[in-house]
Amino acid sequence: MNVLILRDPRESVAKCSLTPLRGMEGIRFVDYHPDRRIDASGHVLLDPEGELLGSEDRGRDLLLIDCSWRRVESLRRTVDGEPLRRRLPPLVTAYPRRSRTFEDPREGLASVEALFAAVLALGDPREELLAAYRWREEFLLRNAVELDRLRSTPRAARSQMPVRGVYPG
């Protein structure tokens, strides 16, 4: 599986939870520009309003939008094609959120947390995604039960889970 990350260059690289993934095999970053188009045909796009991510999505590439919550729609407007909008099951972030200009969703995830959970749900676990994440242990502890379910639960059982996980992409 390949991962395409559409990233808002206005965001601080130093604070970005995905920065340590630059150069990692299978992960490509593209900086947002209003005139740049991103073809997302056949990609899975993480979207809190989408259907639950499941085993039928395996083998597809993943598109993650990495930006502040107030900029999500601006970045989405540059995405072409018909990406499959999928949501994650309920997870809790460990990232300490402190927005001065926009209220973050109470249950929002850091981008690296959402990416980790998505590849796990797609049957391609990549523990190295969290290797440099400062709040790795806390995220894994807070979500141990749900992450274990993602590792082992078939799609039919997961489809009954309530919507709680919220994330920009």
MIZA-343908 format. One line per 3 residues: number of its first residue (from 0); for each residue x, y, z of N, C-alpha, C. Coordinates in nm, 3 decimals, always signed. Example, Ala and Ser with C-alpha at 12.3 -4.5 7.8 and 13.67 -1.06 7.14 Angstrom:
BEGIN
0) +1.319/-0.569/+0.780/+1.230/-0.450/+0.780/+1.320/-0.330/+0.780 ~ +1.285/-0.225/+0.708/+1.367/-0.106/+0.714/+1.290/+0.003/+0.787
//
This chain:
BEGIN
0) +0.084/-0.117/+0.000/+0.000/+0.000/+0.000/+0.089/+0.124/+0.000 ~ +0.052/+0.221/-0.083/+0.121/+0.349/-0.085/+0.036/+0.452/-0.013 ~ +0.103/+0.547/+0.050/+0.035/+0.653/+0.124/+0.076/+0.786/+0.063
3) -0.025/+0.864/+0.025/-0.003/+0.999/-0.025/-0.053/+1.096/+0.081 ~ +0.033/+1.186/+0.123/-0.004/+1.283/+0.226/-0.007/+1.421/+0.162 ~ -0.126/+1.480/+0.158/-0.143/+1.617/+0.110/-0.129/+1.706/+0.232
6) -0.022/+1.782/+0.235/+0.015/+1.858/+0.355/+0.006/+2.007/+0.332 ~ -0.048/+2.076/+0.429/-0.058/+2.221/+0.424/+0.077/+2.280/+0.463 ~ +0.145/+2.351/+0.372/+0.277/+2.407/+0.405/+0.272/+2.519/+0.508
9) +0.152/+2.568/+0.542/+0.140/+2.671/+0.646/+0.164/+2.613/+0.785 ~ +0.151/+2.483/+0.797/+0.167/+2.419/+0.928/+0.315/+2.404/+0.962 ~ +0.346/+2.412/+1.088/+0.484/+2.400/+1.135/+0.536/+2.258/+1.113
12) +0.648/+2.247/+1.044/+0.711/+2.117/+1.023/+0.760/+2.061/+1.156 ~ +0.805/+2.148/+1.244/+0.856/+2.104/+1.374/+0.747/+2.041/+1.461 ~ +0.624/+2.088/+1.447/+0.513/+2.034/+1.528/+0.437/+1.922/+1.459
15) +0.466/+1.898/+1.332/+0.391/+1.799/+1.254/+0.426/+1.657/+1.297 ~ +0.325/+1.579/+1.331/+0.348/+1.441/+1.376/+0.396/+1.350/+1.263 ~ +0.383/+1.395/+1.139/+0.423/+1.313/+1.024/+0.566/+1.341/+0.976
18) +0.626/+1.449/+1.023/+0.760/+1.487/+0.976/+0.861/+1.372/+0.983 ~ +0.865/+1.292/+1.090/+0.963/+1.183/+1.094/+0.943/+1.076/+0.986 ~ +0.829/+1.079/+0.918/+0.801/+0.977/+0.815/+0.856/+1.015/+0.678
21) +0.906/+1.137/+0.664/+0.960/+1.180/+0.535/+1.074/+1.087/+0.495 ~ +1.068/+1.041/+0.370/+1.170/+0.951/+0.318/+1.141/+0.804/+0.344 ~ +1.037/+0.775/+0.422/+1.000/+0.636/+0.451/+0.940/+0.572/+0.326
24) +0.977/+0.449/+0.301/+0.929/+0.378/+0.183/+0.777/+0.369/+0.183 ~ +0.718/+0.399/+0.067/+0.573/+0.389/+0.050/+0.495/+0.511/+0.094 ~ +0.566/+0.615/+0.140/+0.498/+0.737/+0.186/+0.551/+0.855/+0.106
27) +0.457/+0.929/+0.045/+0.495/+1.045/-0.037/+0.419/+1.168/+0.012 ~ +0.491/+1.275/+0.030/+0.433/+1.402/+0.072/+0.418/+1.494/-0.048 ~ +0.304/+1.562/-0.056/+0.281/+1.665/-0.157/+0.232/+1.788/-0.083
30) +0.298/+1.901/-0.104/+0.255/+2.025/-0.041/+0.135/+2.082/-0.115 ~ +0.039/+2.126/-0.039/-0.082/+2.188/-0.094/-0.047/+2.319/-0.163 ~ -0.109/+2.340/-0.277/-0.110/+2.468/-0.346/-0.246/+2.476/-0.413
33) -0.316/+2.590/-0.406/-0.452/+2.596/-0.460/-0.461/+2.562/-0.608 ~ -0.352/+2.576/-0.682/-0.355/+2.545/-0.826/-0.308/+2.403/-0.857 ~ -0.260/+2.330/-0.758/-0.212/+2.193/-0.780/-0.329/+2.097/-0.759
36) -0.348/+2.006/-0.854/-0.454/+1.906/-0.845/-0.393/+1.773/-0.802 ~ -0.464/+1.700/-0.717/-0.423/+1.569/-0.669/-0.523/+1.467/-0.720 ~ -0.477/+1.368/-0.796/-0.567/+1.263/-0.844/-0.578/+1.156/-0.736
39) -0.698/+1.141/-0.682/-0.720/+1.044/-0.575/-0.809/+0.928/-0.620 ~ -0.821/+0.908/-0.749/-0.903/+0.798/-0.799/-0.858/+0.666/-0.738 ~ -0.952/+0.594/-0.681/-0.922/+0.463/-0.622/-0.855/+0.467/-0.487
42) -0.819/+0.583/-0.438/-0.756/+0.594/-0.306/-0.862/+0.588/-0.197 ~ -0.822/+0.547/-0.080/-0.904/+0.560/+0.040/-0.866/+0.694/+0.101 ~ -0.967/+0.778/+0.126/-0.948/+0.908/+0.189/-1.007/+0.902/+0.328
45) -0.926/+0.924/+0.429/-0.978/+0.925/+0.566/-1.072/+1.044/+0.583 ~ -1.196/+1.013/+0.625/-1.301/+1.113/+0.636/-1.395/+1.070/+0.747 ~ -1.412/+1.153/+0.851/-1.498/+1.113/+0.963/-1.644/+1.091/+0.924
48) -1.685/+1.135/+0.807/-1.822/+1.116/+0.761/-1.836/+0.995/+0.668 ~ -1.726/+0.926/+0.639/-1.731/+0.813/+0.546/-1.776/+0.684/+0.612 ~ -1.782/+0.580/+0.530/-1.813/+0.447/+0.581/-1.693/+0.397/+0.661
51) -1.716/+0.299/+0.745/-1.609/+0.243/+0.826/-1.506/+0.174/+0.737 ~ -1.381/+0.204/+0.762/-1.270/+0.142/+0.691/-1.273/-0.008/+0.716 ~ -1.263/-0.088/+0.611/-1.274/-0.232/+0.629/-1.187/-0.314/+0.537
54) -1.199/-0.444/+0.549/-1.114/-0.536/+0.474/-1.134/-0.523/+0.323 ~ -1.251/-0.481/+0.278/-1.273/-0.463/+0.135/-1.190/-0.348/+0.078 ~ -1.134/-0.266/+0.164/-1.049/-0.155/+0.121/-0.902/-0.196/+0.109
57) -0.871/-0.317/+0.149/-0.731/-0.363/+0.143/-0.680/-0.361/-0.001 ~ -0.552/-0.328/-0.012/-0.489/-0.322/-0.143/-0.500/-0.187/-0.210 ~ -0.578/-0.098/-0.154/-0.592/+0.036/-0.211/-0.490/+0.130/-0.149
60) -0.452/+0.230/-0.226/-0.364/+0.334/-0.173/-0.444/+0.424/-0.081 ~ -0.373/+0.495/+0.006/-0.436/+0.578/+0.108/-0.398/+0.725/+0.085 ~ -0.495/+0.813/+0.098/-0.472/+0.957/+0.092/-0.506/+1.016/+0.228
63) -0.411/+1.089/+0.283/-0.430/+1.154/+0.412/-0.410/+1.304/+0.393 ~ -0.505/+1.382/+0.440/-0.493/+1.527/+0.434/-0.442/+1.574/+0.570 ~ -0.328/+1.641/+0.569/-0.264/+1.685/+0.692/-0.265/+1.837/+0.699
66) -0.353/+1.889/+0.784/-0.366/+2.034/+0.799/-0.444/+2.061/+0.927 ~ -0.461/+2.189/+0.958/-0.545/+2.224/+1.072/-0.691/+2.202/+1.032 ~ -0.776/+2.187/+1.131/-0.918/+2.159/+1.103/-0.984/+2.267/+1.020
69) -0.948/+2.393/+1.041/-1.014/+2.501/+0.967/-0.975/+2.503/+0.820 ~ -0.870/+2.430/+0.780/-0.823/+2.431/+0.641/-0.860/+2.305/+0.563 ~ -0.927/+2.211/+0.624/-0.957/+2.084/+0.558/-1.029/+2.104/+0.425
72) -1.134/+2.183/+0.424/-1.212/+2.200/+0.300/-1.131/+2.264/+0.189 ~ -1.043/+2.358/+0.221/-0.957/+2.420/+0.119/-0.870/+2.315/+0.053 ~ -0.810/+2.228/+0.133/-0.723/+2.124/+0.077/-0.805/+2.020/-0.001
75) -0.922/+1.985/+0.049/-1.006/+1.886/-0.020/-1.047/+1.933/-0.159 ~ -1.063/+2.063/-0.177/-1.104/+2.115/-0.308/-1.001/+2.088/-0.417 ~ -0.878/+2.054/-0.380/-0.776/+2.026/-0.481/-0.767/+1.877/-0.514
78) -0.853/+1.796/-0.452/-0.852/+1.651/-0.474/-0.951/+1.615/-0.583 ~ -0.900/+1.553/-0.690/-0.983/+1.509/-0.802/-1.010/+1.360/-0.793 ~ -1.102/+1.313/-0.876/-1.134/+1.171/-0.878/-1.242/+1.140/-0.776
81) -1.262/+1.014/-0.755/-1.364/+0.967/-0.661/-1.298/+0.884/-0.551 ~ -1.231/+0.949/-0.455/-1.171/+0.871/-0.347/-1.281/+0.805/-0.264 ~ -1.248/+0.692/-0.206/-1.340/+0.622/-0.118/-1.328/+0.682/+0.021
84) -1.430/+0.748/+0.066/-1.426/+0.816/+0.197/-1.454/+0.713/+0.306 ~ -1.357/+0.699/+0.397/-1.367/+0.600/+0.503/-1.330/+0.663/+0.636 ~ -1.397/+0.616/+0.741/-1.368/+0.664/+0.876/-1.303/+0.552/+0.956
87) -1.237/+0.594/+1.061/-1.175/+0.500/+1.155/-1.275/+0.469/+1.266 ~ -1.255/+0.357/+1.335/-1.338/+0.330/+1.453/-1.300/+0.428/+1.564 ~ -1.373/+0.426/+1.675/-1.347/+0.522/+1.783/-1.208/+0.505/+1.844
90) -1.132/+0.612/+1.840/-0.998/+0.615/+1.899/-0.981/+0.748/+1.972 ~ -0.888/+0.751/+2.066/-0.863/+0.870/+2.147/-0.719/+0.916/+2.124 ~ -0.702/+1.044/+2.098/-0.568/+1.097/+2.074/-0.487/+1.108/+2.202
93) -0.357/+1.104/+2.186/-0.265/+1.132/+2.296/-0.198/+1.268/+2.274 ~ -0.219/+1.325/+2.155/-0.156/+1.452/+2.119/-0.220/+1.567/+2.196 ~ -0.140/+1.648/+2.264/-0.195/+1.762/+2.338/-0.233/+1.876/+2.243
96) -0.360/+1.898/+2.226/-0.409/+1.999/+2.131/-0.420/+2.135/+2.200 ~ -0.374/+2.238/+2.130/-0.380/+2.374/+2.185/-0.399/+2.475/+2.073 ~ -0.515/+2.480/+2.014/-0.540/+2.577/+1.909/-0.591/+2.707/+1.970
99) -0.536/+2.818/+1.926/-0.579/+2.949/+1.976/-0.686/+3.009/+1.885 ~ -0.694/+2.960/+1.762/-0.783/+3.022/+1.664/-0.902/+2.937/+1.624 ~ -0.900/+2.809/+1.657/-1.005/+2.718/+1.610/-1.020/+2.605/+1.710
102) -1.141/+2.570/+1.743/-1.162/+2.462/+1.839/-1.147/+2.327/+1.770 ~ -1.050/+2.249/+1.814/-1.029/+2.116/+1.760/-1.137/+2.022/+1.811 ~ -1.179/+1.926/+1.729/-1.275/+1.828/+1.779/-1.219/+1.757/+1.902
105) -1.302/+1.737/+2.001/-1.260/+1.676/+2.127/-1.195/+1.540/+2.104 ~ -1.243/+1.467/+2.007/-1.191/+1.332/+1.984/-1.105/+1.324/+1.858 ~ -1.050/+1.436/+1.814/-0.964/+1.437/+1.696/-0.835/+1.361/+1.719
108) -0.779/+1.309/+1.612/-0.652/+1.236/+1.619/-0.541/+1.317/+1.555 ~ -0.420/+1.297/+1.603/-0.303/+1.349/+1.534/-0.292/+1.272/+1.403 ~ -0.237/+1.333/+1.301/-0.229/+1.268/+1.170/-0.155/+1.135/+1.175
111) -0.047/+1.128/+1.251/+0.028/+1.003/+1.258/-0.054/+0.894/+1.327 ~ -0.136/+0.932/+1.423/-0.223/+0.835/+1.490/-0.326/+0.779/+1.391 ~ -0.387/+0.869/+1.314/-0.486/+0.826/+1.214/-0.421/+0.736/+1.108
114) -0.302/+0.773/+1.064/-0.232/+0.693/+0.964/-0.200/+0.554/+1.019 ~ -0.148/+0.548/+1.139/-0.115/+0.420/+1.203/-0.238/+0.330/+1.210 ~ -0.349/+0.385/+1.259/-0.472/+0.306/+1.272/-0.525/+0.263/+1.136
117) -0.516/+0.349/+1.035/-0.567/+0.315/+0.902/-0.489/+0.199/+0.840 ~ -0.357/+0.204/+0.846/-0.281/+0.094/+0.784/-0.298/-0.035/+0.864 ~ -0.320/-0.023/+0.992/-0.349/-0.140/+1.074/-0.482/-0.202/+1.032
120) -0.585/-0.119/+1.015/-0.717/-0.167/+0.973/-0.714/-0.226/+0.833 ~ -0.622/-0.179/+0.750/-0.611/-0.228/+0.613/-0.523/-0.352/+0.603 ~ -0.482/-0.404/+0.718/-0.405/-0.529/+0.720/-0.259/-0.512/+0.686
123) -0.207/-0.390/+0.696/-0.067/-0.363/+0.665/-0.002/-0.291/+0.784 ~ +0.003/-0.358/+0.901/+0.055/-0.291/+1.020/+0.199/-0.243/+1.001 ~ +0.223/-0.120/+1.041/+0.357/-0.062/+1.029/+0.390/+0.008/+1.160
126) +0.443/-0.069/+1.253/+0.478/-0.017/+1.385/+0.577/+0.100/+1.376 ~ +0.660/+0.100/+1.272/+0.760/+0.206/+1.258/+0.698/+0.344/+1.239 ~ +0.572/+0.352/+1.202/+0.507/+0.482/+1.185/+0.504/+0.560/+1.316
129) +0.498/+0.491/+1.428/+0.493/+0.557/+1.559/+0.629/+0.563/+1.629 ~ +0.733/+0.514/+1.565/+0.864/+0.502/+1.630/+0.915/+0.635/+1.688 ~ +0.895/+0.745/+1.616/+0.946/+0.874/+1.662/+0.836/+0.961/+1.723
132) +0.718/+0.907/+1.739/+0.605/+0.984/+1.791/+0.617/+0.997/+1.942 ~ +0.628/+1.118/+1.989/+0.652/+1.147/+2.131/+0.545/+1.086/+2.223 ~ +0.420/+1.080/+2.178/+0.310/+1.031/+2.261/+0.269/+0.889/+2.221
135) +0.361/+0.815/+2.163/+0.336/+0.679/+2.115/+0.276/+0.588/+2.222 ~ +0.346/+0.577/+2.334/+0.303/+0.484/+2.440/+0.166/+0.521/+2.494 ~ +0.144/+0.650/+2.514/+0.014/+0.693/+2.565/-0.098/+0.662/+2.465
138) -0.072/+0.686/+2.336/-0.172/+0.655/+2.232/-0.203/+0.505/+2.230 ~ -0.099/+0.423/+2.235/-0.119/+0.278/+2.233/-0.194/+0.229/+2.357 ~ -0.163/+0.286/+2.473/-0.232/+0.248/+2.597/-0.379/+0.290/+2.595
141) -0.405/+0.413/+2.556/-0.542/+0.464/+2.555/-0.631/+0.385/+2.458 ~ -0.571/+0.328/+2.356/-0.648/+0.263/+2.249/-0.619/+0.115/+2.236 ~ -0.563/+0.055/+2.339/-0.520/-0.086/+2.331/-0.632/-0.179/+2.285
144) -0.749/-0.166/+2.343/-0.860/-0.257/+2.308/-0.901/-0.238/+2.163 ~ -0.920/-0.113/+2.122/-0.963/-0.086/+1.984/-0.857/-0.126/+1.882 ~ -0.730/-0.099/+1.912/-0.624/-0.137/+1.820/-0.612/-0.289/+1.809
147) -0.632/-0.361/+1.918/-0.634/-0.507/+1.912/-0.748/-0.556/+1.825 ~ -0.863/-0.490/+1.835/-0.977/-0.524/+1.748/-0.942/-0.504/+1.601 ~ -0.874/-0.394/+1.571/-0.835/-0.367/+1.433/-0.742/-0.475/+1.379
150) -0.657/-0.527/+1.468/-0.565/-0.633/+1.427/-0.636/-0.764/+1.400 ~ -0.750/-0.788/+1.467/-0.808/-0.922/+1.461/-0.956/-0.933/+1.427 ~ -1.031/-0.823/+1.424/-1.174/-0.832/+1.404/-1.212/-0.825/+1.257
153) -1.297/-0.917/+1.213/-1.344/-0.910/+1.074/-1.433/-0.788/+1.051 ~ -1.448/-0.749/+0.927/-1.525/-0.631/+0.886/-1.667/-0.632/+0.940 ~ -1.736/-0.744/+0.938/-1.876/-0.751/+0.980/-1.895/-0.701/+1.123
156) -1.807/-0.739/+1.212/-1.820/-0.697/+1.351/-1.786/-0.548/+1.365 ~ -1.687/-0.500/+1.290/-1.647/-0.360/+1.302/-1.754/-0.266/+1.249 ~ -1.837/-0.311/+1.155/-1.936/-0.221/+1.097/-2.041/-0.177/+1.198
159) -2.050/-0.242/+1.311/-2.147/-0.207/+1.414/-2.094/-0.104/+1.512 ~ -1.966/-0.066/+1.500/-1.907/+0.028/+1.595/-1.960/+0.169/+1.572 ~ -1.981/+0.247/+1.678/-2.032/+0.383/+1.664/-1.925/+0.476/+1.606
162) -1.969/+0.587/+1.549/-1.878/+0.687/+1.495/-1.827/+0.772/+1.611 ~ -1.697/+0.777/+1.632/-1.636/+0.865/+1.732/-1.505/+0.922/+1.683 ~ -1.425/+0.842/+1.609/-1.294/+0.888/+1.566/-1.305/+1.001/+1.467
165) -1.244/+1.113/+1.496/-1.250/+1.229/+1.408/-1.108/+1.274/+1.379 ~ -1.082/+1.310/+1.255/-0.947/+1.347/+1.211/-0.962/+1.428/+1.085 ~ -0.865/+1.513/+1.052/-0.882/+1.601/+0.937/-0.893/+1.528/+0.805
168) -0.813/+1.425/+0.784/-0.812/+1.366/+0.652/-0.896/+1.247/+0.635
//
